[in-house]
């Protein structure tokens, strides 16, 4: 599959009223799905931690600013703390579905949420914008998820026989998190990136990479038993990277459309 770096404007971009009508139509559909899709959504929180930790991760709260508004980043920390309370300690039992939007709810001023940066008109499952330079990044670019209340939801279903738990907390500089489980597993997953590049095309910067996942046997010297391509990312960059490859406008091959 291929895609050109120039994109036509959507009808909703030329007529913003249509955009907001489309958003609310999709939100209504999601509300209906939550009631009628027969999924069992997670609801139970507990302060008691499950016995085994699968993974711990931390994310820097305030990144190097570039051209972004510092106040928006400060507001982001407040917003994260409000949302984290809805997720911390959640249990994901066998057969249950985790829904970020259903758990967190609509972010409104009445709930304490502050003005924040929103990526729209083109934001998809894959990252189509990279607004901040890397600052202490541990996970590969594009390995996160897009959320836009409520129709662009982050959902996953626990199809295993195990119960999982998500815990979140804050340190001075980071959002901390861990995934725990009720039974120790004999395997683990390792996520990595390949073919990472910054490109400059017709005066605009872009970033591309591939996300791969390895399944590892923990008690057999880390033997890799499975390797899988998860996704390919191609994103417009809103800052100037330190190193990049200059290219002429052309069709970029193998980029998700």
C-alpha positions as CSV (number, residue, x, y, z in Angstrom):
1,X,0.0,0.0,0.0
2,X,1.3,3.5,-0.7
3,X,0.3,7.1,0.2
4,X,1.6,10.5,-1.0
5,X,2.7,13.0,1.5
6,X,0.2,15.6,0.1
7,X,-3.3,15.0,1.2
8,X,-6.6,16.4,0.0
9,X,-8.6,18.4,2.5
10,X,-11.6,16.5,3.9
11,X,-15.1,18.0,3.3
12,X,-15.3,18.5,7.1
13,X,-12.1,20.6,7.0
14,X,-13.6,23.0,4.5
15,X,-16.9,23.1,6.4
16,X,-16.2,22.8,10.2
17,X,-19.9,22.6,11.1
18,X,-20.0,19.2,9.3
19,X,-17.0,18.1,11.3
20,X,-18.7,18.7,14.6
21,X,-21.9,17.1,13.4
22,X,-19.9,14.0,12.4
23,X,-18.2,13.9,15.7
24,X,-21.4,13.9,17.7
25,X,-23.0,11.3,15.3
26,X,-20.1,9.0,16.0
27,X,-20.3,9.6,19.7
28,X,-23.9,8.7,19.8
29,X,-23.1,5.5,17.9
30,X,-20.5,4.6,20.5
31,X,-23.0,5.2,23.4
32,X,-25.3,2.8,21.6
33,X,-22.5,0.3,21.2
34,X,-21.7,0.4,24.9
35,X,-25.3,-0.5,25.7
36,X,-26.0,-3.1,22.9
37,X,-22.7,-4.8,21.9
38,X,-22.9,-7.5,24.6
39,X,-19.4,-6.8,25.8
40,X,-18.6,-7.0,29.5
41,X,-16.8,-3.8,30.2
42,X,-14.4,-3.6,33.2
43,X,-15.7,-1.8,36.2
44,X,-14.1,-3.2,39.4
45,X,-11.3,-1.2,41.1
46,X,-9.2,-2.4,44.0
47,X,-6.4,-1.0,46.1
48,X,-5.0,-4.5,46.7
49,X,-2.3,-5.3,44.1
50,X,-2.2,-8.6,42.2
51,X,0.8,-10.6,43.1
52,X,2.9,-10.6,39.9
53,X,4.2,-7.6,37.9
54,X,4.4,-8.0,34.2
55,X,5.7,-4.6,33.2
56,X,6.5,-1.2,34.7
57,X,6.9,2.0,32.7
58,X,7.2,5.7,33.3
59,X,6.5,8.6,31.0
60,X,8.0,12.1,31.4
61,X,5.3,14.6,32.2
62,X,6.9,17.8,30.8
63,X,8.8,17.3,27.5
64,X,11.2,19.7,25.8
65,X,8.9,22.3,24.4
66,X,10.0,23.1,20.9
67,X,7.3,25.4,19.4
68,X,4.6,24.1,21.7
69,X,2.8,26.1,24.4
70,X,4.3,25.4,27.9
71,X,1.0,26.1,29.6
72,X,-0.7,23.4,27.6
73,X,1.8,20.9,28.9
74,X,1.2,22.0,32.4
75,X,-2.5,21.6,31.9
76,X,-1.8,18.2,30.5
77,X,-0.4,17.1,33.9
78,X,-3.6,18.2,35.6
79,X,-5.7,16.4,33.1
80,X,-3.7,13.2,33.4
81,X,-4.1,13.2,37.2
82,X,-7.9,13.4,36.9
83,X,-8.1,10.6,34.3
84,X,-5.6,8.4,36.1
85,X,-7.9,8.2,39.1
86,X,-10.5,6.5,36.9
87,X,-8.1,3.8,35.8
88,X,-5.8,3.2,38.8
89,X,-6.4,-0.3,40.3
90,X,-8.8,-1.5,37.6
91,X,-9.1,-5.2,37.2
92,X,-9.5,-6.8,33.8
93,X,-10.9,-10.2,34.4
94,X,-11.3,-13.1,31.8
95,X,-13.8,-12.1,29.1
96,X,-13.9,-8.4,30.1
97,X,-13.1,-5.5,27.8
98,X,-11.1,-2.5,28.8
99,X,-12.5,0.8,27.3
100,X,-10.5,3.9,28.1
101,X,-13.3,6.3,27.1
102,X,-16.0,4.5,29.1
103,X,-13.8,4.4,32.2
104,X,-12.5,8.0,32.0
105,X,-15.7,9.6,30.6
106,X,-16.1,12.9,28.7
107,X,-13.3,15.4,29.8
108,X,-15.2,18.6,30.7
109,X,-14.3,21.8,32.5
110,X,-16.9,20.9,35.2
111,X,-14.8,17.8,36.1
112,X,-11.6,20.0,36.4
113,X,-10.1,19.4,33.0
114,X,-8.1,22.3,31.5
115,X,-7.5,23.4,28.0
116,X,-5.1,21.0,26.2
117,X,-3.6,20.3,22.8
118,X,-5.8,18.2,20.5
119,X,-4.7,16.6,17.2
120,X,-7.6,16.4,14.8
121,X,-8.4,16.4,11.0
122,X,-6.3,13.4,10.0
123,X,-5.4,11.8,13.3
124,X,-6.0,8.1,12.9
125,X,-5.2,4.8,14.7
126,X,-1.6,5.4,13.5
127,X,0.2,8.6,14.7
128,X,-0.2,11.2,12.0
129,X,1.5,14.0,14.0
130,X,4.6,14.1,16.1
131,X,4.3,17.3,18.2
132,X,7.3,17.0,20.6
133,X,11.0,16.0,20.2
134,X,12.1,12.9,22.0
135,X,12.9,13.6,25.6
136,X,13.7,10.5,27.6
137,X,11.7,8.3,25.3
138,X,12.0,4.6,26.1
139,X,9.3,3.0,23.9
140,X,9.5,3.4,20.1
141,X,7.6,6.3,18.5
142,X,4.1,5.3,17.4
143,X,3.7,2.5,19.9
144,X,1.0,4.4,21.8
145,X,-2.7,4.7,21.0
146,X,-4.9,7.5,19.7
147,X,-7.9,8.5,21.9
148,X,-10.6,11.0,20.9
149,X,-13.7,10.8,23.1
150,X,-15.5,8.7,22.6
151,X,-15.5,7.1,19.1
152,X,-11.8,6.8,18.8
153,X,-11.5,4.6,21.8
154,X,-8.7,2.5,23.2
155,X,-10.2,-0.9,23.8
156,X,-8.9,-4.4,24.3
157,X,-10.5,-7.7,25.5
158,X,-9.0,-10.1,27.9
159,X,-9.2,-13.4,26.0
160,X,-7.0,-15.3,28.5
161,X,-7.8,-17.2,31.7
162,X,-5.9,-14.7,33.8
163,X,-6.9,-11.5,35.6
164,X,-4.8,-8.4,34.9
165,X,-4.6,-5.1,36.8
166,X,-3.5,-1.6,35.8
167,X,-2.0,0.7,38.4
168,X,-1.0,4.3,37.9
169,X,0.7,6.9,40.1
170,X,2.8,10.1,39.8
171,X,6.3,11.0,40.8
172,X,7.8,14.5,40.7
173,X,8.6,14.2,37.0
174,X,6.8,11.2,35.6
175,X,3.6,9.4,35.2
176,X,4.3,5.9,36.5
177,X,2.4,2.7,35.6
178,X,2.4,-1.0,35.9
179,X,0.6,-4.1,34.6
180,X,0.1,-6.9,37.1
181,X,-1.3,-10.4,36.8
182,X,-2.7,-13.1,39.2
183,X,-0.4,-15.9,38.0
184,X,3.2,-15.7,36.9
185,X,3.8,-16.3,33.1
186,X,6.7,-18.2,31.6
187,X,6.9,-15.8,28.6
188,X,7.2,-12.1,28.0
189,X,6.9,-9.7,25.0
190,X,9.6,-7.3,23.8
191,X,8.5,-4.3,21.6
192,X,11.1,-2.7,19.3
193,X,11.4,-0.5,16.3
194,X,13.0,-0.9,12.9
195,X,13.7,1.3,9.9
196,X,13.4,4.6,11.8
197,X,14.1,7.8,9.8
198,X,13.4,11.5,9.8
199,X,12.7,12.9,6.3
200,X,12.4,16.4,4.9
201,X,10.1,16.6,1.9
202,X,9.2,19.9,0.2
203,X,10.2,21.8,3.3
204,X,8.1,19.7,5.7
205,X,9.5,17.1,8.2
206,X,8.2,13.6,8.6
207,X,9.1,10.6,10.7
208,X,8.7,6.9,9.9
209,X,9.3,3.6,11.6
210,X,8.1,0.0,12.0
211,X,7.0,-1.5,15.3
212,X,7.8,-5.2,15.9
213,X,7.1,-7.5,18.7
214,X,9.0,-10.6,20.0
215,X,7.6,-13.3,22.2
216,X,10.3,-14.5,24.6
217,X,10.5,-17.6,26.8
218,X,11.6,-16.2,30.2
219,X,13.0,-19.4,31.7
220,X,14.8,-20.5,28.6
221,X,17.5,-17.9,28.3
222,X,15.2,-15.4,26.6
223,X,14.6,-17.6,23.6
224,X,12.6,-15.8,20.9
225,X,9.8,-18.0,19.7
226,X,7.7,-15.5,17.7
227,X,8.4,-12.3,15.8
228,X,5.5,-10.1,14.5
229,X,5.2,-6.8,12.6
230,X,2.6,-4.8,14.6
231,X,2.4,-1.6,12.5
232,X,4.1,1.0,10.3
233,X,4.0,4.7,11.2
234,X,4.4,7.8,9.0
235,X,3.9,11.1,10.8
236,X,4.3,14.8,10.1
237,X,6.8,16.3,12.5
238,X,6.1,19.8,14.0
239,X,9.6,20.5,15.1
240,X,13.1,20.4,13.4
241,X,14.9,17.1,14.1
242,X,18.6,17.1,14.6
243,X,19.2,14.6,11.8
244,X,17.1,14.0,8.7
245,X,17.2,12.8,5.1
246,X,16.2,15.3,2.4
247,X,14.0,13.9,-0.3
248,X,12.0,15.2,-3.2
249,X,8.2,15.0,-3.2
250,X,7.4,11.5,-4.2
251,X,5.1,8.5,-3.4
252,X,6.2,6.9,-0.1
253,X,5.8,3.1,-0.4
254,X,4.5,0.8,2.3
255,X,3.0,3.5,4.5
256,X,-0.4,2.9,6.1
257,X,-3.1,4.9,4.4
